[in-house]
Amino acid sequence: MEVEERTKPFAIFMAFGTKGDVYPIAAIAAGFAFDQRQYHVILITHSAHESLRSHLAEKNVAYHPISSPPFTSTDHIQNTTESLISLQKKMLIRDHRRECYSVVEKTFGQRPRLEDDFIVINFFALEGWSLAELFRVRCIVAAPYVVPYSAPSSYERHFRKEHPLLYKYLQEAPRHKVCWEDVIHWMWPLFTEYWESWRRDLNLSSCPFTDPVTGLPEWHNRPSSPLLLYGFSKEVVECPEYWPSAVRVCGFWFLPVEWQFSCKNCGEISELVAAGHLNKKDELCSDHVYLQSFLKTRIAEPLVFVGLSSVGRILYQVISQGWCVLCKQHGETADHIFLDCSFSLELWFRVLEEFGLNWCIPYHCIEILNMYTVGGKRRILLWKVAVRGTWWWALWLERKKQIFDDKEDNVEFLWDKIKYWVAVLVIQYKGVQRGYIY
């Protein structure tokens, strides 16, 4: 069979997650296709983001939908056994990976590889890393925010024990080559059992950077540190020196104006007005013109938009129907999530135990912010960082992960994560000891 010859390289952008995860990567793909016309550009994402198709087509970006949802609905859980849920999850993951492989295989598998081919992935599309390795193309990571997951505090110890030679290989890596800093910053999930089975299905080694036959590190082959692009400003997020050398902070990635409308008519009108093709006072359609009037009304005080979660009730009827995904027993309110939920209480009791305290749990979240502990400066600092910061954030991220990613961590893992975050923050903010932070 004659192999089709090609002269134009391919750029595949693979992004999964909700709109906030996918749309910035899609915008980069569109911009890249417009600027680098010598490329064939492809976007692989969930079919739920079908609204991107027309926008991408205008920029000559091919849209390839994957049938898996951005999140898994939990509406059926009450009438479904745990074993059946686990089986359904495995089938969903299997089908998702097969579809991803099919698209990439049709792109690279039947044609000679070009040196300029590459795949861009976000943090929720790590299957793209193994596919890039399989088809021997460069892999780049792009995200509009700092990596949303961190390795457990015991991860390095376990890695060194399970893979001593690979650990040495990564620790001794020359500058600008893939190293331990890359692994601990974002690559560590690739070395877990979750991705090991996927790599075996692709006939790759169970761990990246090892020989598929011997399982030993490829000492003769040290790839460059993978380029990681962050879509935020250095003025907003500090970039520590311990980040990998290949991290690049690019500034904010703003979406095209026409992408920012959920209403198609509003988007079309705004685009015509911006291009000067329509002289119209109102930039929204008749259904939403009153919203524009409200937003442009001059008032003495600036407008403040308050989400329902801010007043103690989190509205998530579509996915959970007001049901707490952490304990799976009660309705979801802010007070319940952080104070009454059995999952949260386990973490709360661990915090109190760590400080040697025996307190009653308050009734409302706001009361936690007014709680103090006595002791030296170090103890007070740890309390502020742990209770007023990382504890809340860890619980909220765990809730988001269970809703949108259909993944969950146990209390032990989450507690290790909290202690790790506390240690990192205390080290970063040594100025607290001099009274700079309150």
Secondary structure, DSSP 8 states (H G I E B T S, - for coil): -------S-EEEEE--SSHHHHHHHHHHHHHHHHH-TTSEEEEEEEGGGTTHHHHHHHTTEEEEEESS-SS---TTGGGS-HHHHHHHHHHHHHHHHHHHHHHHIIIIITS---TT-EEEE-TT-THHHHHHHHHT-EEEEEESSS-S----TTHHHHHHHH-HHHHHHHHT--TTB--HHHIIIIIGGGGSHHHHHHHHHTT--SSTTB-TTT--B-TT---B---EEE-S-TTTS---TTS-TTEEE-------GGGG-SSHHHHHHHHHHHTTS---S--S-TTTHHHHHHHH---SS------GGGGTB---TTTTTTB-TTTSSSB-BHHIIIII-HHHHHHHHHHHHHTT------SSHHHHHT----S-HHHHHHHHHIIIIIHHHHHHHHHHIIIII-----HHHHHHHHHHHHHHHHHHTGGGGGT---
